[in-house]
Amino acid sequence: MELITFLIIGALAGFAAGLFGVGGGTIIVPLLFIVFTQMGYSPDSIMHLALGTSLATIIVTSISSLMAHNKKGAVMWPVFKNLTPGLAIGCFLGAGIAGQISGLYLQLIVGVFLLWVAYKMFMGGKKKANNDAGNVHIALPSKPKQLAAGAGIGIASAIFGIGGGSLTVPYLTRYGVVMQKAVGTSAACGLPIAIAGALGFMFFGMQAQVDVPNTLGFVHIYAFLGISIMSFFTAKLGAKVAHSLSPQLLKKCFAVLLTVVGCYFLYKGLL
């Protein structure tokens, strides 16, 4: 029965990720939080399990996304190489930091983050027009600065349980990278983030001796398998449906959903 539940979550998360054009973490974390709560897991571990499992599932989806973007030549591999060490180290350390934060505080932090993403999606249309205007000069920072930026993105990604797209894309577009290449490079960066984050949550979860069945540290094995399998297929379906609908309307609908979920986390955290 548990596996069926996680297959359904995977189907929903994958479809929504493809439909709305965002990483699955923003969908998976809230859904897992609700399911793990219903399963009666310890409130101290629920949020950590949701974050760790979310990052583990992103390993599979990021490989699929990376390959698709690479076929279109949208991955800036030199930038990927500069960011990756910082992303991996930062995300592993971020898992350790998340392990030291109480479940209630994590709910508040993730709730605020989801509201920020919702706000960015509401306001997102105007900036893209400037970025696509044409004569944008790419002037990326030095390698050490990219390494440091990668570390910051990695730490935040672990704490929020995401693949980093919400942070990597704005970072790259800020320096003149066109949207398509920013998204493609961000998709590639999701892989080291997910691997390092999942390993970090496993390691620090084992240190904390989590007493939850079917888990490896802060990663729920059944949830990982169910979500990974289904989201891999349904993300493509969601992307197809998205092309037949208005992108602006989709973004606003998703922003409303994130606002509701963000407020739910804040309510639960402050309750």
Secondary structure by P-SEA (a helix, b strand, c coil): caaaaaaaaaaaaaaaaaaacccccccaaaaaaaaaaaaccccccaaaaaaaaaaaaaaaaaaaaaaaaaaacccaaaaaaaaaaaaaaaaaaaaaaaaaccaaaaaaaaaaaaaaaaaaaaacaaaaaaaaccbbbbbbccaaaaaaaaaaaaaaaaaacccccccaaaaaaaacccaaaaaaaaaaaaaaaaaaaaaaaaaaaaaaccccccccccccaaaaaaaaaaaacaaaaaaaaaaaccaaaaaaaaaaaaaaaaaaaaaaaac
